[in-house]
């Protein structure tokens, strides 16, 4: 596994530490007037999502994790896991629902996604900025009830529950922001 110096850390870089696989959220190189320089980091566990803070000496070596990204198609949920197919060689892979994080709430059958692989294991999913989903359940909008900014709960085809404006009805396709989980617009 390649080593990387703490002086060369970048946001988004993946590290294979003894505690597990981590992604660099942010880092700060500190050079105090007295003593040696050090690097203060905030690291996010790729599998669990837990965030830890670590301090390293300047120029300390860490193992860099090489994350392979492949375009795959989501085929179907299978019990507590999701089945993906590699679009280049049609190989199928299963991923536990918890390894996908919040991305599982936005995936529907047939969707394309960029899968992050580490040692042949799916460790994450890169989704587009927004996805189009169909509203399956919500209260009907009442004529004349048009308070500016008013919201109501809605359940989408993937089972995700979000707040939508009062004018959105069952069967309509809406765009949802995958980063914040908020309603954007009608599709």
C-alpha positions in Angstrom: 0.0 0.0 0.0 1.4 3.4 -0.9 2.5 5.7 1.9 1.6 9.4 2.0 3.2 12.1 4.1 0.9 14.1 6.5 2.3 17.2 4.7 0.7 16.0 1.4 -2.8 15.4 2.8 -5.8 16.7 0.8 -9.5 16.9 1.5 -11.3 13.7 0.3 -8.1 11.6 0.4 -8.6 8.1 1.8 -6.4 6.6 4.4 -6.1 3.0 5.7 -5.4 3.4 9.4 -5.3 0.6 12.0 -8.8 1.8 13.2 -10.3 1.3 9.7 -10.8 3.1 6.4 -11.0 6.9 6.7 -11.5 9.9 4.5 -9.9 13.3 5.2 -12.7 15.8 5.9 -10.3 18.7 6.7 -6.7 19.2 7.8 -4.6 22.1 9.1 -0.8 22.3 9.1 0.3 24.1 12.3 3.8 25.5 12.8 4.0 26.8 16.4 6.8 29.3 17.3 8.3 26.7 19.7 8.5 23.0 18.9 7.9 21.0 15.8 5.2 21.4 13.2 2.2 19.1 13.3 -0.9 18.4 11.2 -4.4 18.5 12.9 -6.9 16.4 11.0 -10.6 15.6 11.0 -11.2 12.1 9.6 -14.5 10.4 8.7 -14.8 6.6 8.9 -16.0 5.5 5.4 -17.9 2.5 6.7 -19.6 3.9 9.8 -19.7 7.7 9.1 -18.1 8.4 12.6 -15.9 11.5 12.6 -12.6 11.5 14.7 -9.9 14.2 15.2 -6.3 13.2 15.1 -3.0 15.1 15.3 0.1 13.8 13.5 3.7 15.1 13.5 4.7 16.9 10.3 6.1 14.5 7.6 4.7 11.4 9.4 3.9 8.6 7.0 0.3 7.1 6.7 -1.0 4.4 4.5 -3.1 5.8 1.6 -6.1 3.7 0.6 -6.7 3.4 -3.1 -10.4 3.6 -3.8 -11.5 2.2 -7.1 -14.6 4.0 -8.6 -16.7 2.1 -11.1 -20.0 3.0 -12.8 -22.6 0.4 -11.8 -26.3 -0.1 -12.2 -28.5 -0.8 -9.2 -30.6 -3.9 -10.0 -32.7 -4.7 -7.0 -32.7 -4.9 -3.1 -32.1 -8.5 -1.8 -33.1 -8.8 1.8 -30.7 -6.6 3.8 -28.4 -6.0 0.8 -28.4 -4.2 -2.6 -27.3 -5.9 -5.8 -25.3 -3.8 -8.4 -24.1 -4.8 -11.9 -20.9 -3.5 -13.4 -21.9 -1.9 -16.7 -18.6 -2.9 -18.4 -18.4 -6.6 -17.7 -21.9 -7.4 -16.3 -20.4 -8.7 -13.0 -22.9 -8.5 -10.1 -21.9 -7.4 -6.6 -23.9 -7.3 -3.3 -23.5 -4.5 -0.8 -25.0 -4.4 2.7 -27.5 -1.6 3.1 -25.5 0.1 5.9 -22.3 0.3 3.7 -24.3 2.6 1.3 -25.3 5.1 4.0 -28.0 7.6 3.1 -27.5 6.8 -0.6 -29.8 3.8 -0.2 -32.8 6.1 0.3 -32.3 7.6 -3.2 -31.6 4.5 -5.3 -34.4 2.9 -7.4 -34.1 -0.1 -9.6 -32.3 0.6 -12.9 -30.5 3.7 -11.6 -26.8 4.3 -12.4 -24.4 5.2 -9.6 -20.6 5.4 -9.1 -19.6 2.8 -6.6 -16.5 3.1 -4.4 -14.6 -0.2 -4.0 -11.7 -0.9 -1.6 -10.2 -4.4 -1.8 -13.2 -5.7 -3.7 -15.6 -4.5 -1.0 -18.2 -1.7 -1.7 -17.6 1.1 0.8 -19.6 3.9 -0.6 -21.7 5.4 -3.4 -21.4 8.7 -5.3 -24.8 9.9 -6.3 -25.8 12.8 -8.7 -26.6 16.1 -7.0 -30.3 15.4 -7.5 -32.6 12.5 -8.3 -36.2 12.3 -9.6 -38.6 10.3 -7.5 -42.3 9.7 -7.5 -44.5 10.6 -4.6 -46.4 7.5 -3.3 -48.1 8.9 -0.3 -49.1 12.4 1.0 -52.1 14.4 2.2 -54.0 16.1 -0.6 -53.5 19.8 -1.0 -56.6 21.8 0.0 -57.8 24.5 -2.5 -57.0 27.9 -1.0 -54.5 26.6 1.4 -51.5 28.4 -0.1 -49.5 29.7 2.8 -46.1 30.8 1.6 -43.5 28.2 2.5 -45.9 25.7 4.1 -44.8 22.1 4.0 -46.4 18.7 4.4 -44.8 15.2 4.8 -44.6 12.9 1.7 -43.3 9.4 1.2 -41.4 8.7 -2.0 -41.1 5.4 -4.0 -37.9 4.4 -2.2 -39.5 4.8 1.2 -37.8 8.1 1.9 -40.0 10.6 3.8 -39.4 14.3 3.1 -41.2 17.7 3.5 -42.8 19.0 0.3 -44.9 22.1 -0.6 -48.7 21.8 -0.2 -49.3 21.7 -4.0 -47.4 18.4 -4.5 -49.8 15.4 -4.9 -49.6 11.6 -5.0 -48.1 10.3 -8.4 -46.1 13.4 -9.2 -42.4 13.2 -9.9 -40.2 15.6 -7.9 -36.5 16.4 -7.8 -34.8 15.7 -4.5 -31.3 17.0 -3.4 -29.2 14.0 -2.5 -26.9 16.0 -0.3 -29.5 17.5 2.0 -32.6 15.3 1.3 -34.7 18.4 0.5 -37.4 18.9 -2.1 -36.1 21.0 -5.1 -38.8 21.2 -7.7 -41.3 19.3 -9.8 -39.7 17.1 -12.4 
